[in-house]
Amino acid sequence: MAETFDVVIIGGGITGAGVARDCALRGLRCLLVEKGRAGRQTTAASTHLIHGGLRYLLYDRLTTQTTCWDSGNIVRIAQGLPHRLPIVWPVYRGHRHGLETVETLLEAYDRLQPMKLGRPHLRLSAEEALRLIPKLAPDGLLGALVFDEWWVDPVGLVEANLASAKRSGATVKEGVRVTGFERSGAAVAGVRLDSGETAFARLVVNAAGPWVERIAALAELRVPMRLQKGTHLAYPPLPELLNASGHPLGLLLEAEGGDRYVFVVPLGTEVFVGPTDIPYPGDPDALQTTEDEVGYLYRSAKRYLPLPERFDHTVIGARPILGQAGSEKLLSREYEVVDHEVRDRVAGLVTIAGGKLSDFRLMAQDAGDLASKKLGKGGPCRTHLERFDGQPVGDIPYYPPPPRSLKRFLRRHPRLRELHALGHLGYQFAGHLGRKLIGGCPEATLDDFRKNYADA
Ligand SMILES: Cc1cc2nc3c(=O)[nH]c(=O)nc-3n(C[C@H](O)[C@H](O)[C@H](O)COP(=O)(O)OP(=O)(O)OC[C@H]3O[C@@H](n4cnc5c(N)ncnc54)[C@H](O)[C@@H]3O)c2cc1C
């Protein structure tokens, strides 16, 4: 492999696949190297949702805003792959978050939903919720809220990115591991592979998800991460539990202990129950599900649904979260593109870390902007303009992005970031109570549900 590429990308998860497509569509000559099979690591272990991050509205509103915007781009370019999934959030007596709090959160989310082609939420009485999901536990049920996200086959999404990248000239090598860097003085000039070959590049992009820290260490560099392990239980389809009304439905359930939530996601060939969220400072190649995790997930869902005890298998991954100060509950899912020439005086290497499946295109755009600037080659980003099948996307509505300076400032001050988010929610809560007083928060019927989600 003696030729020199413009860009060599390490990692064939959604991040690396997105970067390969972005760079290839700009006209850069790319090689992507993946040690296993593309998309089969963290990306495949995700909950499979293209979502804005409803939970981050509690402490990191701007990340939800940015992610909602990019989720819309992903839905437009991936036509046919994402499926709208209505998600029911049942609220019971004794739950930490009551109906009004949950509805306030969803009202705040409604303002961002149009960016990702989402629908306004619905509020259901306990009776209507039970008509929708007859197997839901009735005791103590106060009502339910319904919102929607996009379900996607994440491996299919990776493959669609790679197919598009290849059509624009990219090369993809699977089953080949990067073992070190080729150096030219202090600069990185390529990667060494376990096949014994060297791939030379003007720029190497480290897009190895939970492995980015280990890849950076091969160049004696530090990219601190805070990995969070997550397990799902995978069941065979459970149509009698989750599809009784003719609609595949997701659920968001207050978990055992009341301080977090688990999803039940029924699309594709399996039903996912999870995930857990546990600090994991270890080796991403040595992830294991514990009995405690299995018990926690099963008991959390079983409180609400007659879930069988036997599941097929577990699915496990490590969230590649940027190293940051602050408590686990306030961990931002922001991403960062690190130019090691600027930060560490090591030219030829860029790391892209953090982020989510739901904003992979934007992550790739930022990495591609930097690559084309550094190389002095390549056109502007086109990944949002062209669908995976090569057809133009058409009109893209404009939504003003959050100010970068505010994002940077809040990233440095997690407590202020939380106050910024809570301030917005406080304002929203006052508005909600006002509307409630004048009868402005009506309950929806099953017919309203069917109309809202006719295409789901
Ligand atoms: C439990 C869980 C649930 C999640 N749910 C969601 C969700 O619903 N929605 C959402 O938006 N996000 C979700 N996420 C986050 C999302 O899955 C990740 O942010 C995203 O998949 C990371 O993709 P990646 O490409 O960076 O990492 P990966 O998919 O892990 O890809 C990195 C690749 O690098 C390869 N690699 C590593 N070392 C080398 C080497 N030396 N040589 C060559 N290749 C190498 C690996 O084999 C791997 O394929 C979830 C994460 C977890 C863990």
The ligand as a Tripos MOL2 file, in Angstrom:
@<TRIPOS>MOLECULE
LIG
   53    58     1     0     0
SMALL
NO_CHARGES

@<TRIPOS>ATOM
      1 C1        -25.4590    1.4810   25.5670 C.3       1 LIG1
      2 C2        -25.3630    2.6190   24.6110 C.ar      1 LIG1
      3 C3        -26.5090    3.1820   24.0880 C.ar      1 LIG1
      4 C4        -26.4050    4.2470   23.1820 C.ar      1 LIG1
      5 N1        -27.5550    4.7070   22.5940 N.ar      1 LIG1
      6 C5        -27.4720    5.7060   21.6990 C.ar      1 LIG1
      7 C6        -28.6300    6.1310   20.9940 C.ar      1 LIG1
      8 O1        -29.7150    5.5400   21.1010 O.2       1 LIG1
      9 N2        -28.5240    7.1960   20.1720 N.ar      1 LIG1
     10 C7        -27.3320    7.8450   19.9830 C.ar      1 LIG1
     11 O2        -27.3100    8.8400   19.2660 O.2       1 LIG1
     12 N3        -26.1930    7.4200   20.5780 N.ar      1 LIG1
     13 C8        -26.2310    6.3520   21.4150 C.ar      1 LIG1
     14 N4        -25.1000    5.8910   22.0110 N.ar      1 LIG1
     15 C9        -23.8200    6.5250   21.6680 C.3       1 LIG1
     16 C10       -23.3450    6.0160   20.3050 C.3       1 LIG1
     17 O3        -23.5390    4.6240   20.2100 O.3       1 LIG1
     18 C11       -21.8660    6.3210   20.1340 C.3       1 LIG1
     19 O4        -21.6240    7.6920   20.3830 O.3       1 LIG1
     20 C12       -21.3910    6.0220   18.7210 C.3       1 LIG1
     21 O5        -21.8700    4.7760   18.2600 O.3       1 LIG1
     22 C13       -19.8750    5.9960   18.6950 C.3       1 LIG1
     23 O6        -19.4560    5.6250   17.4030 O.3       1 LIG1
     24 P1        -17.9270    5.5540   17.0850 P.3       1 LIG1
     25 O7        -17.7780    5.3230   15.6520 O.co2     1 LIG1
     26 O8        -17.2530    6.7670   17.6650 O.co2     1 LIG1
     27 O9        -17.3960    4.2950   17.9470 O.3       1 LIG1
     28 P2        -17.4540    2.7120   17.5050 P.3       1 LIG1
     29 O10       -18.7670    2.3660   16.9280 O.co2     1 LIG1
     30 O11       -16.9570    1.9290   18.6570 O.co2     1 LIG1
     31 O12       -16.3920    2.6760   16.3580 O.3       1 LIG1
     32 C14       -15.0120    2.7650   16.6250 C.3       1 LIG1
     33 C15       -14.3400    1.7050   15.7780 C.3       1 LIG1
     34 O13       -12.9220    1.8230   15.8920 O.3       1 LIG1
     35 C16       -12.4040    0.5280   15.6970 C.3       1 LIG1
     36 N5        -11.0280    0.4750   16.1950 N.ar      1 LIG1
     37 C17       -10.6160    0.6050   17.4760 C.ar      1 LIG1
     38 N6         -9.2680    0.4630   17.5440 N.ar      1 LIG1
     39 C18        -8.8530    0.2560   16.2840 C.ar      1 LIG1
     40 C19        -7.5660    0.0170   15.7150 C.ar      1 LIG1
     41 N7         -6.4460   -0.0420   16.4640 N.pl3     1 LIG1
     42 N8         -7.4660   -0.1760   14.3690 N.ar      1 LIG1
     43 C20        -8.5900   -0.1360   13.5720 C.ar      1 LIG1
     44 N9         -9.8300    0.0730   14.0740 N.ar      1 LIG1
     45 C21        -9.9600    0.2680   15.4010 C.ar      1 LIG1
     46 C22       -13.3550   -0.3450   16.5030 C.3       1 LIG1
     47 O14       -13.3020   -1.6940   16.0970 O.3       1 LIG1
     48 C23       -14.6930    0.3030   16.2290 C.3       1 LIG1
     49 O15       -15.4210   -0.3520   15.1930 O.3       1 LIG1
     50 C24       -25.1510    4.7950   22.8640 C.ar      1 LIG1
     51 C25       -23.9960    4.2280   23.3820 C.ar      1 LIG1
     52 C26       -24.0900    3.1290   24.2320 C.ar      1 LIG1
     53 C27       -22.8380    2.4780   24.7350 C.3       1 LIG1
@<TRIPOS>BOND
     1     1     2 1
     2     2     3 ar
     3     2    52 ar
     4     3     4 ar
     5     4     5 ar
     6     4    50 ar
     7     5     6 ar
     8     6     7 ar
     9     6    13 1
    10     7     8 2
    11     7     9 ar
    12     9    10 ar
    13    10    11 2
    14    10    12 ar
    15    12    13 ar
    16    13    14 ar
    17    14    15 1
    18    14    50 ar
    19    15    16 1
    20    16    17 1
    21    16    18 1
    22    18    19 1
    23    18    20 1
    24    20    21 1
    25    20    22 1
    26    22    23 1
    27    23    24 1
    28    24    25 2
    29    24    26 1
    30    24    27 1
    31    27    28 1
    32    28    29 2
    33    28    30 1
    34    28    31 1
    35    31    32 1
    36    32    33 1
    37    33    34 1
    38    33    48 1
    39    34    35 1
    40    35    36 1
    41    35    46 1
    42    36    37 ar
    43    36    45 ar
    44    37    38 ar
    45    38    39 ar
    46    39    40 ar
    47    39    45 ar
    48    40    41 1
    49    40    42 ar
    50    42    43 ar
    51    43    44 ar
    52    44    45 ar
    53    46    47 1
    54    46    48 1
    55    48    49 1
    56    50    51 ar
    57    51    52 ar
    58    52    53 1
@<TRIPOS>SUBSTRUCTURE
     1 LIG1         1 GROUP 0 **** ****
